[in-house]
Amino acid sequence: MDLSKLNAIFVSESDELLGRLEQALLEIEKNPSDAGSLRTIFQVMHTIKGNAATMGCSKMAEFAHHLEDALEPVKDSGGSLNTSALDALLESLDIFRALLQEFQSGQDAGVDLQSPLARLRKAMGVGAQSPPQGDSPAPAPVSPQPSPAASVAAPEPVLSPVAESMPAPAATVTEDIAKAEAAREVHEAHEAQKEAKNAIRNTIVRVQLKHLDDIMNLVGELAITKSRLIQHSQELGVPALIAEVKFLERLSTQLQEEVLKTRMVPVEDIFERYQRVVRDISHELGKEISFIIQDNGISVDRVLLEKINEALVHLLRNAIDHGIETQERRQAAGKSPVGTVSLVARREKNYAVVDVIDDGGGIDVSRVKAKAVALGAVSAEKAGKMTDQEALYLVCHPSLSTKDEVTQFSGRGVGMDAVQESVESINGHLDIHSVLGEGTRFSLFLPLNLAIIQALLFQLGEQTYALPLADVLEIVSLEIIQPKIIDKREVLSLRNEVLPLVRLNKFFNISSNAVGYALVVQARTTRFALVVDQLVGRQEIVLKNLSGFLKTINGIGGATILGDGRAIMILDVQEGFL
């Protein structure tokens, strides 16, 4: 096999092993008597050492070897790890990751291997050993050698004294049998669990994400070709051809679904990494945090989760740093001194939603408005007209990212513009909900499918546009419900709700006199209506990202190619219409 492929496999497997190691350490921190997690630590450490030695990654192999030596007292006695030892091991975990990066880049990063080892040995009460130098080879396994006959020790007496060989009392024997039986059952259960995990691992094939992207692009092209065939078969009107095209359509849909499944990963696998983030931040800030993960069995495209990784870290840090109050303030407010931060995944319509929730002090909207006005992000008049819910989104304004003092809301702006941009870059959106004194929830709405979506096609003048069907709440004929003018602005009154009206022909400067239809949509917390000339129908489309100046046009989120070969624009209701 090509060496580069072997290196890639080693890096991927090492990353997975380090994830397991991190999880085991965090489990032991919660439950110091967790013998299973302790076994995992030794197993993973030993595997890392062997793999690294095989790949010539001597620093990593030797570092793992010295960690094993330092942990030997716990392995021998079956004891537990104290807080200092856990801190040193988590620091060592970061060292492993740095060494892995060093292996990938081929450049010496000057990683300090001695300090964490010294701290671990001190915590474990182990004497200092020769620290790893980095360039020395990993210790080679020693083959057992037969000892010379002259050096064989004399055998112990075979027969023990009679008193020692007498049968034990019946009660003691019964207890011993019960203990042995219990130990055997635990061992069998552990072995069965290990076999099951190995069986699962053996059914998994590692595939580079680029290959899946290439297949997804081909499926997208197939979807476009399928649309053309459907259109041509209907124009020709040949029953046999129409039947075959419908069969091809079913196969294409099944292929699309299967390819999408290969890209999906359980959010649980990704969420586990944030336990370490929360632990480190809470320790750094001296706050006691209960971190709750609810994955609800949701799976999401791995690309989506990777793209919002930094956004989630921002939100978790802000939740702990600026959302959760100090213990004194919490107790004064009648709250538990332990703050709660939750990371929740759920489904809502055609979106996977990731919530970051804290039970802290909430966002003081009046102070947010005042800060925004002071920074020139919004006029005092406009701020005064904003509802509290609308004002919450001011924390995403770039100018509010300048943290000049620690206040209830200043930290909320740190990186929030980047959070919003990262979500919208994958055609998702951010929702914010906060109650002063009770807490805050940031919700990241992620599209379940990046490439192929159901869309509503409509016409403006002679041009055709598309709108993601998931964004359309309702369609209203303007011949039945006519718009009104309120405060010099055109609105639509629908079931006692007054909706702002946006005429797309004026927005895009397209000539049109049609009465048309109103598409009721929602951007974050605001519902409004888009006026179009004619409805074309529902169609599956392949979303293509824009580049250059097209990317800067308000209200446009992408493009697609129809079955007849025409390229049309896809609207993004989250941007620019209000």
C-alpha positions in Angstrom: 0.0 0.0 0.0 1.1 3.6 -0.7 2.9 5.1 2.3 0.7 8.2 2.2 -2.4 6.0 2.5 -0.9 4.2 5.5 -0.1 7.5 7.1 -3.6 8.7 6.6 -5.0 5.5 8.1 -2.6 5.9 11.1 -3.7 9.5 11.7 -7.4 8.7 11.4 -7.1 5.7 13.8 -5.0 7.7 16.2 -7.5 10.5 16.3 -10.3 8.0 17.0 -8.2 6.3 19.8 -7.5 9.7 21.4 -11.2 10.5 21.3 -11.8 7.2 23.2 -9.1 8.0 25.6 -10.5 11.5 26.3 -14.0 10.0 26.8 -12.6 7.4 29.3 -10.8 10.1 31.3 -13.9 12.3 31.5 -16.0 9.3 32.6 -13.4 8.5 35.4 -13.6 12.1 36.5 -17.4 11.7 37.0 -17.1 8.2 38.4 -13.6 7.4 39.9 -14.4 3.8 40.5 -15.2 3.1 36.8 -13.0 0.1 36.2 -14.1 -0.2 32.6 -12.9 3.3 31.7 -9.6 2.6 33.5 -9.2 -0.6 31.3 -9.9 1.5 28.2 -7.1 4.0 29.2 -4.6 1.2 29.3 -5.8 -0.5 26.2 -5.8 2.7 24.1 -2.4 3.7 25.5 -0.9 0.4 24.5 -2.5 0.4 21.1 -1.2 4.0 20.4 2.3 2.9 21.5 2.2 -0.1 19.1 0.8 1.8 16.2 3.2 4.7 16.6 6.2 2.4 16.8 5.1 0.6 13.7 4.8 3.9 11.8 8.1 5.2 13.0 6.5 7.9 15.2 9.1 7.4 17.9 8.1 10.5 20.0 4.5 9.3 20.3 5.5 5.7 21.0 8.0 6.6 23.7 5.6 9.1 25.3 2.9 6.5 25.5 5.4 4.0 27.0 6.4 6.5 29.8 2.7 7.2 30.5 2.1 3.5 30.9 5.0 3.2 33.3 3.7 6.1 35.4 0.2 4.6 35.6 1.5 1.1 36.6 0.7 1.6 40.3 -3.0 2.0 39.5 -3.0 -0.9 37.1 -1.4 -3.2 39.7 -3.5 -2.1 42.7 -6.8 -1.5 40.9 -7.0 1.9 42.5 -8.4 5.2 41.1 -6.9 8.3 39.6 -6.9 11.5 41.6 -7.7 14.9 40.2 -4.1 15.9 39.7 -3.4 12.7 37.7 -6.5 13.3 35.5 -5.4 16.9 34.8 -1.9 15.6 33.8 -3.4 12.9 31.6 -5.7 15.3 29.8 -2.7 17.6 29.3 -0.9 14.5 27.9 -3.8 14.0 25.5 -3.2 17.4 24.0 0.5 16.4 23.7 -0.5 13.3 21.7 -2.6 15.5 19.4 0.3 17.9 18.9 2.6 15.0 18.1 0.1 13.7 15.6 0.0 17.0 13.9 3.8 17.0 14.0 3.8 13.6 12.3 1.5 14.9 9.6 3.4 18.1 8.9 6.9 16.5 9.2 8.1 19.5 11.2 9.3 19.5 14.8 6.8 21.6 16.8 9.0 21.6 19.9 6.4 19.9 22.1 7.4 19.7 25.7 7.0 16.0 26.7 8.7 16.2 30.1 6.4 18.6 32.0 3.1 16.6 31.8 5.1 13.3 32.6 6.7 15.0 35.7 3.2 16.1 36.9 1.7 12.7 36.3 4.5 10.9 38.2 4.2 13.4 41.0 0.4 12.8 41.2 1.0 9.0 41.1 3.8 9.1 43.6 6.2 7.5 41.0 9.9 8.3 41.1 11.4 10.2 38.2 12.6 8.2 35.2 14.6 9.2 32.1 12.1 11.4 30.2 11.6 10.8 26.5 14.0 12.8 24.4 11.9 12.7 21.2 14.4 11.3 18.9 15.2 8.0 20.6 13.4 4.9 19.3 10.5 3.4 21.1 11.4 0.6 23.5 11.6 -2.7 21.5 9.7 -5.7 22.8 11.9 -8.2 24.6 11.6 -11.8 23.4 11.5 -14.3 26.3 14.9 -16.2 26.5 15.3 -19.6 28.2 17.3 -19.4 31.4 20.4 -21.7 31.9 19.6 -24.8 33.9 22.0 -23.8 36.6 20.1 -20.6 37.3 16.7 -22.3 37.8 15.4 -21.9 41.4 14.7 -24.9 43.5 11.0 -25.9 43.5 8.8 -25.1 46.4 7.6 -28.1 48.4 4.7 -29.7 46.7 2.9 -30.8 49.8 1.7 -28.0 52.2 1.3 -28.6 55.9 -1.8 -30.6 56.7 -3.4 -27.7 58.6 -3.2 -25.5 55.5 -4.9 -28.1 53.3 -7.9 -28.6 55.5 -11.3 -27.8 53.9 -12.6 -24.3 54.5 -15.9 -23.8 56.4 -19.0 -24.3 54.2 -20.1 -20.6 54.5 -16.7 -19.4 53.3 -16.7 -21.9 50.4 -20.2 -20.7 49.4 -19.1 -17.0 49.5 -16.0 -17.8 47.4 -18.1 -19.7 44.8 -20.6 -16.8 44.6 -17.8 -14.3 44.2 -16.1 -16.4 41.5 -19.5 -16.9 39.7 -20.1 -13.1 39.8 -16.6 -12.4 38.5 -17.1 -14.9 35.7 -20.4 -13.3 34.7 -18.8 -9.8 34.6 -15.9 -11.1 32.6 -18.2 -12.9 30.1 -20.3 -9.8 29.8 -17.2 -7.6 29.2 -15.9 -10.0 26.6 -19.3 -10.2 24.8 -19.4 -6.4 24.7 -15.9 -6.2 23.4 -16.7 -8.8 20.7 -19.8 -6.9 19.7 -17.8 -3.7 19.4 -15.1 -5.4 17.3 -17.8 -6.9 15.1 -19.2 -3.4 14.5 -15.8 -2.0 13.8 -15.1 -4.8 11.3 -18.2 -3.8 9.3 -17.0 -0.2 9.0 -15.0 0.9 5.9 -13.1 4.2 6.0 -13.8 6.4 3.0 -12.3 9.8 2.4 -14.9 12.6 2.5 -13.7 13.8 -0.9 -14.8 10.6 -2.5 -18.3 11.0 -1.0 -18.3 14.6 -2.3 -17.5 13.4 -5.8 -20.2 10.8 -5.7 -22.7 13.4 -4.4 -21.8 15.7 -7.2 -22.4 12.9 -9.7 -25.8 12.2 -8.1 -26.6 15.8 -8.5 -25.8 15.7 -12.2 -27.9 12.5 -12.4 -30.8 14.4 -10.8 -30.5 17.2 -13.5 -30.3 14.6 -16.3 -33.3 12.8 -14.7 -35.3 16.1 -14.8 -34.5 16.6 -18.5 -35.6 13.0 -19.3 -38.9 13.5 -17.5 -39.5 16.7 -19.5 -38.6 15.1 -22.8 -40.6 11.9 -22.2 -43.7 14.0 -21.3 -43.2 16.1 -24.5 -43.0 12.9 -26.7 -45.9 11.3 -24.9 -44.7 7.7 -25.4 -46.2 5.6 -22.6 -43.4 3.0 -22.6 -40.7 5.7 -22.4 -42.6 7.5 -19.6 -42.8 4.3 -17.6 -39.1 3.7 -18.0 -38.2 7.2 -17.0 -40.4 6.9 -13.9 -38.5 3.7 -13.0 -35.2 5.6 -13.5 -36.6 8.3 -11.3 -37.2 5.8 -8.4 -33.7 4.4 -8.8 -32.2 7.8 -8.8 -34.0 8.8 -5.6 -32.9 5.6 -3.9 -29.3 6.2 -5.0 -29.5 9.7 -3.7 -30.8 8.6 -0.3 -28.1 5.9 0.1 -25.3 8.3 -0.8 -26.7 10.8 1.8 -26.7 8.1 4.4 -23.0 7.4 3.9 -22.3 11.0 4.8 -24.4 11.0 7.9 -22.8 10.6 11.4 -24.6 10.4 14.8 -24.3 13.8 16.5 -23.5 11.8 19.7 -20.1 11.0 18.2 -19.3 14.7 17.6 -21.0 16.0 20.8 -18.8 13.9 23.1 -15.8 16.0 22.2 -17.4 19.1 23.8 -17.3 17.5 27.2 -13.6 18.3 27.4 -14.3 21.9 26.1 -16.8 22.5 28.9 -14.6 20.9 31.5 -11.6 23.1 30.7 -13.6 26.3 30.4 -15.5 25.7 33.7 -12.2 24.8 35.5 -10.5 27.9 34.0 -13.3 30.2 35.2 -13.9 28.5 38.5 -17.5 27.6 37.8 -19.2 24.4 38.6 -21.2 23.3 35.5 -23.5 20.4 34.8 -23.1 19.6 31.1 -26.0 17.7 29.6 -25.9 16.1 26.1 -29.2 15.1 24.4 -28.5 13.7 20.9 -32.1 12.2 20.4 -30.7 9.7 17.9 -30.2 12.5 15.3 -27.7 12.0 12.5 -26.3 14.9 10.4 -24.0 15.3 7.4 -20.5 15.3 8.9 -19.5 18.3 6.8 -22.2 20.4 8.5 -21.1 19.5 11.9 -17.4 20.2 11.1 -18.3 23.6 9.7 -20.2 24.6 12.9 -17.5 23.2 15.2 -16.0 26.6 16.0 -19.4 28.2 16.3 -20.4 25.6 19.0 -17.2 26.2 20.9 -17.9 30.0 20.9 -21.5 29.4 22.1 -20.4 27.0 24.9 -17.7 29.4 26.1 -20.1 32.3 26.1 -22.7 30.2 27.9 -20.3 29.4 30.7 -18.4 32.7 30.8 -21.2 35.2 30.3 -24.4 33.2 30.7 -23.9 31.3 33.9 -23.6 33.6 36.9 -21.2 33.2 39.8 -22.2 30.9 42.6 -23.0 33.8 44.8 -25.3 35.5 42.3 -27.1 32.2 41.6 -27.7 31.5 45.2 -28.9 35.0 45.8 -31.4 34.5 42.9 -32.6 31.3 44.5 -30.9 29.1 41.9 -28.7 26.0 42.3 -25.0 27.0 42.7 -24.3 24.5 39.9 -25.0 26.0 36.5 -26.5 23.9 33.7 -25.4 24.0 30.1 -27.1 21.7 27.6 -26.2 20.7 24.0 -29.3 19.3 22.3 -29.9 17.9 18.8 -33.5 17.7 17.4 -35.4 17.6 14.1 -37.7 20.4 13.0 -39.3 20.2 9.6 -36.4 19.8 7.1 -33.7 21.0 9.5 -31.5 19.4 12.1 -31.4 21.8 15.0 -28.5 22.1 17.5 -29.4 24.0 20.7 -26.9 25.5 23.2 -28.9 26.2 26.3 -27.9 27.7 29.6 -29.8 28.5 32.8 -27.9 31.7 33.4 -28.9 35.3 33.7 -30.2 35.7 30.2 -29.5 38.7 27.9 -30.4 42.2 29.1 -32.1 43.5 25.9 -32.2 47.1 27.1 -28.4 47.1 27.6 -27.9 45.5 24.2 -29.9 48.3 22.6 -27.9 50.9 24.4 -24.6 49.4 23.5 -25.7 49.1 19.8 -26.7 52.7 19.7 -23.5 53.8 21.4 -21.4 51.9 18.8 -23.5 53.2 15.9 -24.7 49.8 14.9 -28.3 51.0 14.9 -30.0 54.4 15.3 -31.8 55.3 18.6 -35.0 55.6 16.7 -34.7 52.2 15.1 -33.7 50.6 18.4 -36.7 52.1 20.1 -39.0 50.5 17.6 -37.4 47.1 17.9 -39.2 44.3 19.8 -37.1 42.5 22.5 -36.9 39.5 20.2 -35.6 41.5 17.3 -33.1 43.3 19.5 -31.5 40.0 20.5 -30.0 39.7 17.1 -28.0 42.8 17.6 -25.5 40.6 19.5 -24.6 39.3 16.0 -23.6 42.7 14.7 -19.8 42.8 14.1 -19.4 46.1 16.0 -20.7 44.5 19.1 -17.9 41.9 18.9 -15.6 44.5 20.5 -15.5 43.5 24.2 -14.6 46.6 26.1 -15.8 45.4 29.5 -17.3 42.4 31.1 -21.1 42.9 31.3 -24.1 40.7 31.1 -24.2 41.0 27.3 -20.7 42.1 26.1 -19.4 38.6 25.8 -22.5 37.5 23.9 -21.1 39.6 21.0 -17.7 38.0 21.0 -17.6 35.9 17.8 -21.4 35.9 17.4 -21.1 37.5 13.9 -18.8 34.6 13.0 -21.3 32.1 14.5 -24.1 33.5 12.3 -21.9 33.6 9.2 -20.8 30.0 9.6 -24.4 28.8 9.9 -25.6 30.9 7.0 -22.7 29.7 4.8 -24.3 26.2 4.8 -27.8 27.6 4.1 -28.8 27.4 7.7 -29.9 30.1 10.2 -29.5 31.1 13.8 -32.4 31.6 16.3 -32.0 33.3 19.6 -34.3 33.1 22.6 -33.6 34.6 26.0 -35.4 35.4 29.2 -33.8 37.8 31.6 -32.9 36.0 34.9 -33.7 32.5 33.5 -31.3 31.7 30.6 -30.6 31.7 26.9 -31.0 29.4 24.0 -29.1 29.6 20.7 -30.5 27.4 18.0 -28.5 26.5 14.9 -30.8 25.3 12.1 -28.9 23.1 9.7 -30.3 21.8 6.4 -30.5 18.0 6.3 -29.2 18.0 2.8 -26.6 20.3 1.4 -26.9 19.4 -2.2 -30.4 18.3 -3.3 -33.6 20.0 -2.0 -37.3 20.3 -2.7 -38.1 23.7 -4.1 -41.1 25.8 -5.2 -40.5 27.3 -8.6 -42.2 30.6 -9.5 -42.1 33.3 -12.2 -41.3 37.0 -12.1 -42.0 38.5 -15.5 -40.2 36.2 -17.9 -37.8 34.8 -15.4 -38.0 31.7 -13.2 -36.8 31.5 -9.6 -36.7 28.9 -6.9 -37.4 29.0 -3.2 -36.6 26.1 -0.8 -40.0 24.5 0.0 -39.0 24.2 3.7 -39.1 28.0 3.9 -42.7 28.3 2.5 -45.3 28.4 5.3 -48.3 29.3 3.2 -49.4 30.4 -0.3 -52.1 33.1 -0.7 -53.8 34.3 -3.9 -53.8 38.1 -3.9 -57.1 38.0 -5.9 -58.7 36.7 -2.7 -56.8 38.6 0.0 -55.8 42.0 -1.1 -52.8 44.0 0.4 -53.3 47.1 2.5 -51.3 50.2 3.3 -50.4 50.8 7.0 -47.9 53.5 8.0 -47.0 54.0 4.3 -46.0 50.4 4.0 -47.8 47.6 2.1 -48.8 44.7 4.3 -50.9 41.6 4.1 -53.6 41.0 6.8 -53.9 37.2 7.3 -56.0 35.8 10.2 -55.5 38.8 12.4 -51.8 38.9 11.7 -50.3 41.8 9.8 -47.4 40.7 7.6 -44.9 42.9 5.8 -45.2 42.6 2.0 -42.2 42.4 -0.3 -42.9 42.7 -4.1 -40.1 40.7 -5.7 -40.5 42.4 -9.0 -39.6 45.7 -7.4 -36.9 44.1 -5.2 -35.1 42.7 -8.3 -36.2 45.5 -10.7 -38.3 43.3 -13.0 -41.2 44.7 -15.0 -44.5 43.0 -14.1 -48.2 43.8 -13.8 -49.5 40.5 -12.6 -51.8 40.3 -9.5 -49.9 37.2 -8.4 -49.5 35.2 -5.2 -48.0 35.9 -1.8 -45.6 33.3 -0.4 -45.7 33.5 3.4 -42.2 32.8 4.7 -40.3 33.2 8.0 -36.8 34.7 8.6 -35.7 34.0 12.1 -38.7 35.3 14.2 -40.3 37.5 11.5 -43.0 36.3 9.2 -43.5 38.2 5.9 -44.9 37.7 2.4 -43.1 37.6 -0.9 -45.2 38.5 -4.0 -44.6 36.5 -7.2 -46.3 36.5 -10.6 -47.0 32.9 -11.3 -46.5 29.5 -9.6 -44.6 26.9 -11.7 -44.7 24.0 -9.3 -42.7 21.9 -6.9 -39.4 20.3 -8.1 -36.3 18.6 -6.8 -33.3 20.8 -7.5 -29.5 20.6 -7.1 -28.2 23.5 -5.1 -25.1 25.1 -6.5 -23.1 27.7 -4.5 -22.4 31.1 -6.1 -19.1 32.9 -6.4 -17.9 36.3 -7.4 -20.3 39.3 -7.3 -23.3 37.0 -7.5 -22.5 35.9 -3.9 -23.1 39.5 -2.7 -26.6 39.9 -4.1 -29.1 40.3 -1.3 -31.8 37.7 -1.3 -30.0 35.2 -3.5 -28.6 32.0 -1.8 -27.6 29.9 -4.8 -28.4 28.6 -8.2 -29.6 25.5 -10.0 -30.0 24.1 -13.5 -33.4 23.0 -14.6 -34.2 20.0 -16.8 -34.4 22.2 -19.9 -30.9 23.5 -19.3 -31.8 26.9 -17.9 -29.9 28.2 -14.9 -32.1 29.9 -12.3 -31.4 31.7 -9.0 -32.5 30.3 -5.6 -33.8 32.8 -3.0 -32.6 33.0 0.6 -35.4 34.4 2.8 -33.0 34.9 5.7 -31.1 37.7 4.0 -31.9 41.1 2.8 -35.6 41.3 2.2 -36.6 43.3 5.3 
